[in-house]
Amino acid sequence: MNAKTEAEYPHSGALERVDTLLRDLPRDEVGTISLGQLSDAMEERAFGLMLLILAIPCCLPFVYLLPQIVAVPMAILVGQMAMGRKSPWLPDAMRSRRLPVEAFRSVLSRVRKWGGWLERLTHRRLAGLTSAFAARVVGALLFVPCLSILTPLPLTNTVPGIGVALASAGLIERDGLFVVAGVFIALAWVVALLIGGPALIYLAVDFVFNR
């Protein structure tokens, strides 16, 4: 498949671009594609598209296993953004990792049902916040929520995943407002977990042992 450029996705919205990409990529006999296929199919705004694809399974509660599968490549990608790379690179072991296409498209469909209206709000604004330098800062900041998603505990992946998805959509559409909102939501949630988590554990222990 030839890589699609921005001109081939006219005003379709970030989620529509992702759905088109997942639909058009050839899959194997069990319906999976590799991360290498995804990476090779992208040219324009590759970091944003790939991060959005990987963040989608993290955006809904009660989606298990997929968030932890995608968290490692997400962390690698945002790390590369922070280092100033122009296009994604994945090690061979990561490129060969298979992802279930229909599972991704099912989650994508659910995301579009309740959050598709957000997609229609994205447009080019505050474009300086999506520049090459800004992308390095965004990559460094998004490393924290990616680590949160990797943590297999309750409340650690849905909101950070939403934040990463919003920031990714902002990078794709050159919408600096979405980038800022996504980074803020993701980091604020992680900070709240770090502050409130120990307090909740203390209250639970105190409740159990002092009843």
C-alpha positions in Angstrom: 0.0 0.0 0.0 1.3 3.4 -0.8 1.6 5.8 2.1 -1.2 8.4 2.2 -0.3 12.0 2.5 -2.3 14.9 4.0 -3.8 15.8 0.6 -5.5 12.4 0.5 -7.3 13.0 3.7 -9.2 16.2 2.9 -11.0 17.6 6.0 -11.9 14.1 7.1 -11.0 14.5 10.7 -8.4 12.6 12.7 -10.6 9.7 13.6 -11.8 9.2 10.0 -8.2 9.2 8.9 -7.4 6.5 11.4 -10.4 4.4 10.3 -9.4 4.7 6.6 -5.9 3.7 7.4 -7.0 0.6 9.4 -9.5 -0.4 6.8 -7.1 -0.1 3.8 -4.1 -1.8 5.3 -3.7 -5.4 4.3 -4.1 -7.8 7.2 -3.0 -11.4 7.7 -5.3 -14.5 7.8 -6.2 -13.9 11.4 -7.0 -10.2 10.9 -4.0 -8.6 12.4 -1.5 -6.0 11.2 1.9 -5.2 12.5 3.1 -1.9 14.0 5.7 -1.9 11.2 2.9 -1.8 8.6 1.3 1.1 10.4 4.5 3.0 10.6 5.4 2.4 7.0 1.9 3.5 5.8 2.4 7.0 7.2 4.3 10.0 5.9 2.5 13.2 6.8 2.1 13.9 10.5 3.1 10.3 11.2 3.7 10.8 15.0 0.2 12.2 15.5 -1.5 9.5 13.5 0.4 6.7 15.1 -0.1 8.0 18.6 -3.8 8.5 18.0 -4.2 4.9 16.7 -2.4 3.5 19.8 -4.2 5.8 22.2 -7.7 4.8 21.0 -7.9 1.5 23.0 -7.0 3.5 26.1 -9.9 6.0 25.8 -12.6 3.7 27.0 -13.0 2.1 30.4 -13.1 -1.7 30.8 -10.9 -2.3 27.7 -8.3 -4.7 29.0 -4.9 -5.8 27.7 -4.8 -3.6 24.7 -3.8 -0.4 26.7 -0.8 -2.2 28.2 0.1 -3.6 24.7 0.2 -0.2 23.1 1.7 1.7 26.0 5.3 0.7 25.3 5.3 1.8 21.6 3.5 5.0 22.7 6.3 5.7 25.2 8.9 5.0 22.5 7.2 7.4 20.0 6.8 10.3 22.4 10.4 9.8 23.5 11.5 10.1 19.8 9.3 13.3 19.5 11.1 14.7 22.5 14.4 14.0 20.9 13.4 15.8 17.7 13.0 12.9 15.3 11.1 13.8 12.1 9.5 10.4 11.6 8.8 7.4 13.9 11.3 4.5 14.3 10.6 1.3 16.0 12.9 -1.6 16.8 12.4 -4.8 14.8 10.9 -6.6 17.8 8.3 -3.8 18.2 7.6 -3.5 14.4 6.7 -7.2 14.3 4.1 -6.9 17.1 0.7 -7.8 15.7 -2.4 -5.7 16.5 -6.0 -7.0 16.0 -7.6 -4.7 13.4 -11.3 -5.3 14.2 -10.7 -4.9 17.9 -9.2 -1.5 17.1 -12.0 -0.5 14.8 -14.6 -1.6 17.3 -13.1 0.6 20.0 -12.7 3.4 17.4 -16.4 3.1 16.6 -17.3 3.4 20.3 -15.1 6.4 20.7 -16.7 8.1 17.7 -20.2 7.5 19.1 -19.6 9.4 22.3 -16.7 11.7 21.3 -17.0 12.2 17.6 -18.3 15.7 18.2 -14.9 16.7 19.5 -13.4 15.8 16.1 -15.6 18.3 14.4 -14.2 21.1 16.7 -10.6 20.6 15.5 -9.2 23.1 13.0 -6.0 24.9 12.4 -5.4 27.4 15.2 -2.4 28.4 17.5 -0.3 26.4 15.0 2.9 27.5 16.7 2.0 25.0 19.4 2.4 22.2 16.9 5.7 23.3 15.4 8.8 21.1 15.5 10.1 22.7 18.7 6.6 22.5 20.4 6.4 18.8 19.3 9.6 18.1 21.3 8.1 19.7 24.4 4.8 17.8 23.9 6.6 14.5 23.5 8.5 15.0 26.7 5.3 15.9 28.6 3.3 13.0 27.2 5.9 10.5 28.4 4.3 10.7 31.8 0.8 9.7 30.8 2.2 6.9 28.7 3.9 5.5 31.7 0.6 5.8 33.6 -1.2 3.8 30.8 1.5 1.1 31.1 0.6 0.7 34.8 -2.0 -2.1 35.1 -4.0 -0.5 37.9 -7.5 1.0 38.0 -7.9 4.6 36.8 -4.5 4.7 35.2 -5.2 4.5 31.5 -8.6 5.9 30.4 -8.2 9.6 31.2 -4.5 9.7 30.3 -5.4 7.9 27.0 -8.0 10.6 26.3 -5.4 13.3 26.9 -2.9 11.6 24.6 -5.6 11.2 21.9 -6.6 14.8 22.1 -3.0 16.0 21.8 -2.5 13.6 18.9 -5.5 14.9 17.1 -4.2 18.4 17.7 -0.9 17.5 16.1 -2.6 16.0 13.1 -4.9 18.9 12.5 -2.4 21.6 13.6 -4.8 22.6 16.4 -2.7 24.0 19.3 -5.7 24.3 21.5 -6.3 20.6 21.4 -2.6 19.9 22.0 -2.6 22.0 25.1 -6.0 20.6 26.4 -4.8 17.0 25.8 -1.5 17.5 27.6 -3.2 19.3 30.5 -5.9 16.6 31.0 -3.4 13.8 30.9 -0.9 15.4 33.3 -3.6 16.7 35.7 -5.0 13.2 36.0 -1.7 11.6 36.7 -0.9 14.3 39.3 -4.3 13.7 40.9 -3.6 9.9 41.0 -0.2 10.5 42.6 -1.6 12.8 45.2 -5.0 11.1 45.8 -3.9 7.5 45.4 -1.9 7.2 48.6 -4.6 9.0 50.5 -7.3 6.6 49.2 -5.1 3.6 50.1 -4.6 5.0 53.6 -8.3 5.6 54.1 -9.1 2.1 52.8 -6.6 0.5 55.2 -7.8 2.6 58.1 -11.4 1.6 57.3 -10.6 -2.1 57.2 -8.5 -2.3 60.4 -10.4 0.2 62.5 -14.0 -0.9 61.9 
